[in-house]
Amino acid sequence: MIETLLNKFLLEEPVYRVAAPLDQVKQEYHLNEIHKLNSNENPFGVSPKAVAAMQKAAAEVNFYPEGTGAALRAKIGERLGIAPNQVMITEGASVALNLIGEAFILPDDEVVEPAVTYGSYRGIIKRNGGVVVDVPMREDLGIDFPALLRAITPKTKLIFLCNPNNPTSIACDPQELLDFLDAAPAHVVTIVDEAYIQFVDDPDYPSMVGQIADNKNLLVVQTLSKLYGMAGARVGYILSNAKIIKYLNRIANYFCTNKLALAGAVAALDDTEFAAMTLRKTKEGRDYLTRALREMGFSPYPSSTNFLYVDCKADPFALCEELKKQGYAIRGNFALTRISIGTMAQNEGLIAAMKRVLPTLPPRE
């Protein structure tokens, strides 16, 4: 039987599922249109400069891309104040995280994570034979850094931190995070996933890129999928000291990502107008949804992302399924409800649909 030959991890139910394709949802519920508010994508499109660059690059896809994304690494390094050899380009942040897990996690290594965080971490840990160590959240769903430190043992290899955290939408207190990085023992590697950090309102909120040092086991992961609207192009990157990046490159596919994505990413980083528009409209949508949900009697957690996490007092899965019938896809596979921020028309339509649906649902247990 094939099952006896497979990695036993593959025999288990996936711990993280990608949202159902729109066409599948439309067919299932006989819809002409469905608004996708379940994957934290950029609803305002993609940079016109990036599109133009990708169109130009399309005429040259008969040639392989430059394997390491040298032009993009140089641009990212310049933006962040680090050297290009401290940057590794990957096919989205998901591949970045997978590579890190493959490089560091050995069977029976303990890997610490907050109990409510990005579901892919758990899959990465288990796929590589590691032991998941979940640390309970604070009462306000913030990350409990003292508890994380207490969870570290001699067998701990990695710590996964998502900041701002997904799905809770909450940004860490930066000083608490800095203190944690200083206190983490030398045998532990810390990964700070900053997929949403550009959405934090405070312009002085620090990335942990500034904490990268030759003697620190710190890796920071970022992406162009959210703010820059390039989720479909798959461009992420790892930031660390040159020694760690050198070793990670030894297990990577020679081609870091495709030629179109590299060209689009370089151009997208130069489109400050598109980025500013995305931030402005995201904040407007976030403020509107927060107000509307509060008026309905709910209390969204304070969001520093392009999504909200909220207890709608109904079973999240049931609410998700009923909203699909109304033409709105949100996430219903968490303890509470996660809603990606859309265009203002989508946000208003979603609230109207929720008002129709929620009275028909039993309360959350």
NORDALIN-V605262 format. One record per backbone hydrogen bond with DSSP energy under -1.0 kcal/mol. NH is the residue of the N-H (numbers start at 0). CO is the residue of the C=O. If there is no record, write none. Layout:
BEGIN
nh=[NH	NH]
co=[CO	CO]
END
This chain:
BEGIN
nh=[3	4	9	10	11	24	25	26	27	28	30	34	36	36	44	50	51	52	53	54	55	56	57	58	59	60	62	68	72	73	74	75	76	77	78	79	80	81	85	86	87	89	91	95	96	97	98	99	100	101	102	103	104	107	108	109	110	111	112	114	120	122	123	124	125	126	127	128	129	130	132	134	137	140	144	147	148	149	150	151	155	156	157	158	159	160	162	164	168	176	177	178	179	180	181	182	183	187	188	189	190	191	192	193	196	198	199	204	210	211	215	217	218	219	220	221	223	228	229	233	235	236	237	238	239	244	245	246	247	248	249	250	255	261	262	263	264	265	266	267	268	270	271	274	275	276	277	278	279	280	281	282	283	284	285	286	287	288	289	290	291	292	293	294	295	296	297	300	303	307	309	318	319	320	321	322	323	324	326	327	328	330	336	337	338	339	340	346	347	348	349	350	351	352	353	354	355	356	357	359	360	363]
co=[0	1	6	7	8	20	21	22	23	24	25	326	34	328	41	46	47	48	49	50	51	52	53	55	56	57	59	65	68	69	70	71	72	73	74	75	76	76	82	83	237	235	89	91	92	93	94	95	96	97	98	99	100	128	105	154	130	157	132	134	117	118	119	120	121	122	123	125	124	108	110	112	141	137	142	143	144	145	146	148	152	109	109	188	111	190	192	169	164	172	173	174	175	176	177	178	179	184	156	216	158	218	160	220	193	195	196	201	207	208	212	215	189	238	191	236	234	225	223	229	89	221	87	219	85	240	241	242	243	244	246	247	66	257	258	259	260	261	262	263	264	267	269	270	271	272	273	274	275	276	277	278	279	280	281	282	283	284	285	286	287	288	289	290	291	293	292	308	168	338	336	314	315	316	317	318	319	320	323	322	34	337	309	330	307	36	305	342	343	344	345	346	347	348	349	350	351	352	353	356	357	312]
END
